Amino acid sequence: MTIRATSDRLAPRSAPFFANHPAVPVVETGVTRAHGRRTLAVLRLATGFIFLWAFLDKTFGLGFSTPAARAWVAGGTPSQGFLLGDGVVGPLKGFFTAVASPASDILFQLAMLGVGAAVMLGIGLRVSAVVGSVLMVAMYLAEWPFGANAASTNPLVDYHIIYALVLVALAVLSAGDTWGAGVRWKQLPAVKRLPWLV
């Protein structure tokens, strides 16, 4: 008995895999419809404003989470105040205490400003997703939600994790293309050369 290596019914090796099959229809989903894109744009603007507001409040002491006396422009220490305060608990407290410095204040504020502005503008969403997610996970770990004295009511998923996931979703779904500068940003020569800047 001889087994044939090829079959007349199979497409030639050089043909595309689906050459003999009908085209797969594109299914329109809620994300691809106009109202889905607009909903993502609103989520993007709101999320970006959370980061931008944190920067503004800590810089100028607007009186919400930061009083004027502790504003960055008045000599306050945005990250050190958190890292050296009572909010940091758990086994990583020593690490977070060690990184508290004027440099951590600058990096924290730049991250909040950069992520907030980029997300609101709809540009650099991949970089914003990475930077913002790292920042959110670090803050999540600094507050160590697993202990008996944890302030969080959910040890696995709190608002830090949700913000990180939202940033990733906004980047993956190109949320900056609607009501943002995402389309123009992607056309810049530097962004075409370095796709991670998208």
Buried (B, 14 or more C-beta within 10 A) or exposed (E): EEEEEEEEEEEEEEEEEEEEEEEEEEEEEEEEEEEBBEBBBEBBBEBBBBBBBBBBBBBBBBEEEBEEEBBBEEEBBBBBBBBEEEBBBBEBEEEBEEBBEEEBBEBBBEBBBBBBBBBBBBBBBBBBBBBBBEBBBBBBBBBBBEEEEBEBEEEEEBEBBEBBBBBBBBBEBBBBBBBBBBEEBBEEEEBEEEEEBB
